[in-house]
Amino acid sequence: MTKIKAVALSAGAWSQSSHLPALAEDPEVEIVCITSPDAQSARRSAEAFGALNWSTDWRDALKYAPDIAVVSSPPVAHEEMVTGALQAGAHVLVEKPFALHAQSAALMRDAAKAADRHLLIGFGWPAAPIFAKAKELIAIGEIGLVEHVNFHLAVNTRALLSGSTDGGWGGETASDTSTYTDPRISAGGSAAVSMSHQLGLIEWLTQDEIVAVHANTYPAGAPIDLHAAVNARFAGGGSGVISSASTHPYLARPQWHLALYGDRGQIWLDSISDHLRLIRADGDVVTFDGSEASGVYDAGAPTKTLIACARGAVAPAGVSAHLATRVVAITDAIYESAQSGSQVRISNP
């Protein structure tokens, strides 16, 4: 069987701890090139993960006609790299934040459609058992129409967003903090980096679109927010309260608390305790614990999904460019609302 040719563009700390291990462990994948603006990093990664070539210019990697490409650059470079890889014939996985603004996100989404290639975004949490189980329960009608969502996330990004360490989640090679402290490069702070996961999960779980937001960020008016709080309104008439915080112990698992309330029941989950609870309207309570409700994140899940798509699998909705474009549009509205102090409606690009 012909091997799947893979490239990793602008492979930094996160690629070395997530994308590249997933590519290297698949015997049917051949890493033909790894690139990084830092020659030493590119060479070291190529040696560590068995890549055939390395370069400091991401365009060089596309000369090998890859089947799949992982784009792990800062958001400011996503549009050029993603569209270049798609036009070269590759299915693409790009990390999030997906884009600096919704227009750029829509351009990449449309480029994938024009090239007839899959474009996946690094939303790995739908693969976690605790969220997959919640999705299953909603899909079979256990809580009925979702009318209200309360969703909180705490993750250890405070130091990184403040220009210091990533706390170790980037692996042995520390993340370049400059890519997280300038919104012209990173797309923003907590709302862009962390809450983007929440926004994607909410629309994926509920199959309902957020149509308006009223938001606050902390510190107020700062270019990089450490915490964000959002009141959301849904197309179906429901409401939501969404918050993300950057203060959390280093190397501790992200802390997810999610409650979904429907007209027939409710779901409550806690990722730290690997616990999910379904409460039906008649008072019946069903609990899920342990591996069935695990909140552990598989950092390689998006890359494995990309490989599966190259083999002909259908791309899951939870990592789609359509969903990611929606997330960027909502994030744009969150920052606009935080600046204006007013509710902002979401425009679909």
C-alpha positions in Angstrom: 0.0 0.0 0.0 1.3 3.5 -0.9 2.0 5.5 2.2 0.3 8.7 3.0 2.7 11.6 2.5 2.6 14.1 5.3 4.1 17.5 6.0 4.1 19.7 9.1 4.3 23.4 8.4 5.8 25.7 11.0 6.1 22.8 13.5 6.6 24.3 17.0 6.1 23.1 20.5 2.5 22.0 20.1 3.3 20.0 16.9 6.2 18.2 18.7 3.9 17.1 21.5 0.8 16.3 19.5 0.8 16.3 15.7 4.2 14.8 15.0 3.9 11.8 17.4 0.5 10.9 15.9 2.0 11.1 12.3 5.1 9.1 13.3 3.2 6.3 15.0 1.1 5.4 12.0 2.9 2.9 9.9 1.0 4.0 6.8 2.2 7.6 7.1 5.5 8.9 5.8 6.6 12.4 7.0 8.2 13.8 3.9 9.1 17.2 5.3 9.0 19.3 8.5 9.4 23.0 8.4 10.1 25.7 11.0 11.5 29.3 10.7 14.2 28.1 13.1 16.6 25.8 11.3 17.8 24.0 14.4 14.2 23.3 15.5 13.3 22.0 12.0 16.3 19.7 11.8 15.9 18.4 15.4 12.2 17.6 14.7 13.0 15.9 11.5 15.6 13.7 13.2 13.3 13.0 16.2 10.3 12.0 14.1 11.9 10.3 11.1 11.1 13.0 8.5 12.8 12.6 5.2 13.5 16.3 4.8 13.3 19.6 6.7 13.3 23.3 5.7 13.0 26.8 7.0 10.6 27.7 4.2 7.1 26.1 4.4 6.7 26.3 0.6 9.5 23.8 0.2 7.3 21.1 1.9 4.6 21.5 -0.7 7.0 20.5 -3.5 6.7 16.9 -2.3 3.0 16.8 -3.3 1.8 15.8 0.2 -1.5 14.0 0.8 -1.9 15.7 4.2 -0.5 18.8 5.8 -0.6 20.1 9.4 -0.4 23.8 9.7 0.8 24.8 13.2 1.9 28.4 12.6 0.5 31.4 14.6 -2.9 32.4 13.3 -1.5 35.4 11.4 0.1 32.9 8.9 -2.8 30.5 8.6 -4.5 31.9 5.6 -1.4 31.8 3.3 -0.2 28.4 4.5 -3.7 26.7 4.5 -4.7 27.9 1.1 -1.2 27.0 -0.3 -1.5 23.5 1.1 -5.0 23.0 -0.2 -4.0 24.2 -3.7 -1.1 21.8 -3.6 -3.7 19.0 -3.2 -3.4 18.2 0.5 -6.0 17.6 3.1 -5.2 20.1 5.8 -5.4 20.3 9.6 -4.8 23.7 11.0 -4.5 24.7 14.7 -6.8 27.2 16.4 -7.4 30.0 16.7 -8.4 29.3 13.1 -8.1 32.9 11.8 -7.5 36.5 12.8 -11.0 37.4 11.7 -14.1 35.8 10.2 -13.4 37.0 6.6 -10.1 35.1 6.6 -11.8 32.0 8.1 -14.4 32.1 5.3 -11.7 32.4 2.7 -10.0 29.3 3.9 -13.3 27.4 4.2 -14.2 28.3 0.7 -10.7 27.4 -0.6 -11.1 23.9 0.8 -14.4 23.5 -1.0 -12.9 24.8 -4.3 -10.0 22.3 -4.0 -12.3 19.5 -2.9 -10.1 18.8 0.1 -10.8 18.3 3.7 -10.0 21.2 6.0 -10.0 20.3 9.7 -9.4 22.5 12.7 -7.7 21.4 15.9 -10.9 21.0 18.0 -10.0 17.8 19.7 -12.4 17.8 22.6 -15.4 16.2 20.7 -13.3 13.0 20.7 -13.1 13.0 24.5 -15.5 10.3 25.9 -17.3 12.8 28.3 -18.3 15.1 25.4 -19.0 12.2 23.0 -21.4 10.7 25.6 -23.1 14.0 26.1 -23.6 14.3 22.4 -25.0 10.8 22.2 -27.5 11.6 25.0 -28.7 14.8 23.3 -28.9 13.1 19.9 -31.3 10.4 21.2 -33.5 13.0 22.8 -32.8 12.4 26.5 -33.1 16.0 27.4 -35.2 17.2 24.5 -34.7 20.7 23.1 -31.7 22.4 24.7 -33.0 25.6 26.2 -30.1 26.8 28.3 -26.3 26.1 28.5 -23.9 27.0 31.3 -20.3 26.3 30.4 -17.1 27.1 32.2 -13.5 26.3 31.4 -10.3 26.9 33.4 -7.0 26.1 31.7 -3.4 27.0 32.6 -2.8 29.7 30.0 -2.3 32.7 32.4 1.5 32.8 32.3 1.6 32.1 28.5 -0.8 34.9 27.8 1.2 37.2 30.0 4.4 36.5 28.1 5.9 33.7 30.2 5.9 29.9 30.2 3.3 27.6 28.7 3.5 25.5 31.8 4.7 22.4 30.0 1.7 21.6 27.9 3.8 22.3 24.8 6.1 19.4 25.6 9.9 19.6 26.1 10.1 22.6 23.7 8.5 25.7 25.2 6.0 27.6 23.1 7.2 30.9 21.6 5.4 33.3 23.9 5.5 36.2 21.4 2.8 34.4 19.4 0.4 34.6 22.3 0.9 38.2 23.4 0.1 40.2 20.3 -3.5 40.0 19.0 -2.3 40.9 15.5 -0.5 37.6 15.5 -2.5 35.4 17.9 -6.1 36.6 17.3 -6.6 37.4 21.0 -6.3 36.0 24.5 -8.6 33.7 26.5 -11.6 34.2 24.3 -9.7 33.3 21.2 -7.3 30.6 22.5 -9.5 28.8 25.1 -13.2 29.8 24.6 -13.0 28.9 21.0 -13.1 25.2 22.1 -16.2 26.0 24.1 -18.0 27.7 21.3 -17.3 24.9 18.9 -18.4 22.3 21.4 -21.7 24.2 22.2 -22.8 24.4 18.5 -21.6 20.9 17.9 -23.5 19.5 20.9 -26.7 21.5 20.5 -26.9 21.8 16.7 -28.0 25.4 17.4 -26.3 28.6 16.4 -25.3 31.4 18.7 -26.9 34.5 17.1 -25.9 37.3 19.6 -23.5 37.9 22.5 -23.0 40.3 25.3 -19.4 39.9 26.7 -16.9 41.1 29.2 -13.2 40.5 29.3 -10.6 40.9 31.9 -8.5 43.0 32.2 -11.0 45.4 30.7 -9.7 47.0 27.5 -6.5 44.9 27.5 -5.3 43.7 24.1 -4.9 40.2 25.6 -7.7 39.0 27.9 -7.0 36.5 30.7 -10.7 35.8 31.4 -13.8 36.1 29.4 -17.5 35.9 30.2 -20.3 35.8 27.6 -24.1 35.8 27.7 -25.3 34.2 24.5 -28.6 33.9 22.6 -29.3 31.0 20.3 -31.3 30.9 17.0 -33.7 28.4 18.6 -34.5 30.9 21.4 -32.3 29.4 24.1 -29.7 31.2 26.2 -26.2 30.5 27.4 -23.6 31.6 30.0 -20.1 30.9 28.8 -16.9 31.7 30.7 -13.2 30.9 30.4 -10.5 31.5 32.9 -6.7 31.3 32.5 -5.8 30.6 36.2 -5.3 26.9 36.7 -2.4 24.7 38.0 0.4 23.9 35.6 0.0 20.5 33.9 -3.4 19.9 35.5 -6.1 18.8 33.2 -8.4 21.5 31.9 -11.4 22.0 34.1 -14.6 21.7 32.3 -18.0 22.2 33.9 -21.0 22.0 31.5 -24.7 22.0 32.3 -27.3 21.6 29.5 -31.0 22.1 30.3 -33.7 20.9 28.0 -37.5 20.6 28.1 -37.2 16.9 29.1 -34.1 16.8 31.4 -30.6 18.0 32.0 -27.0 16.9 31.6 -24.2 17.9 34.0 -20.6 17.0 33.5 -17.3 17.6 35.3 -14.2 16.7 33.3 -11.8 16.6 36.3 -13.8 13.9 38.1 -14.7 12.1 34.9 -18.3 12.3 35.8 -21.4 12.9 33.7 -25.0 12.9 35.1 -28.3 12.7 33.2 -31.3 13.9 35.1 -34.6 13.1 33.4 -37.8 15.2 33.9 -39.4 12.4 36.0 -36.5 12.6 38.5 -34.7 9.5 37.2 -30.9 10.0 37.5 -28.3 8.1 35.4 -24.6 8.5 36.1 -21.6 7.8 33.9 -18.1 7.6 35.4 -14.6 6.3 34.7 -13.5 5.6 31.1 -17.1 6.0 29.7 -17.0 9.6 30.9 -13.3 10.3 30.7 -12.4 14.0 30.4 -8.8 13.2 29.3 -7.8 15.0 26.1 -6.2 13.1 23.3 -3.8 15.6 21.8 -3.3 13.5 18.7 -7.0 13.1 18.0 -7.3 15.8 15.3 -4.1 14.5 13.5 -5.5 10.9 13.6 -8.8 12.3 12.1 -6.8 14.0 9.3 -5.1 10.7 8.5 -8.5 8.9 8.4 -9.8 11.6 6.0 -6.9 10.9 3.7 -8.0 7.3 3.7 -11.5 8.3 2.6 -13.3 8.8 5.9 -15.9 11.6 6.3 -14.7 14.6 8.3 -16.6 14.8 11.6 -18.7 17.9 12.1 -16.9 18.8 15.3 -13.7 19.7 13.5 -15.1 21.2 10.3 -14.1 24.4 8.7 -17.8 25.5 8.7 -17.9 25.2 12.5 -14.5 26.9 12.9 -15.6 29.8 10.7 -18.7 30.2 12.9 -16.5 30.2 16.0 -14.3 32.9 14.6 -17.3 35.0 13.8 -18.6 34.6 17.3 -15.2 35.4 18.8 -15.1 38.6 16.7 -18.5 39.6 18.1 -17.3 38.8 21.7 -14.4 41.2 21.4 -16.6 43.8 19.7 -19.1 43.5 22.5 -16.4 43.7 25.2 -15.2 46.9 23.7 -18.6 48.5 23.1 -20.4 47.2 26.2 -23.4 46.3 24.0 -24.9 43.2 22.7 -23.6 42.2 19.2 -25.3 40.1 16.7 -23.4 37.4 14.8 -22.9 37.8 11.1 -22.3 34.6 9.1 -19.4 35.3 6.7 
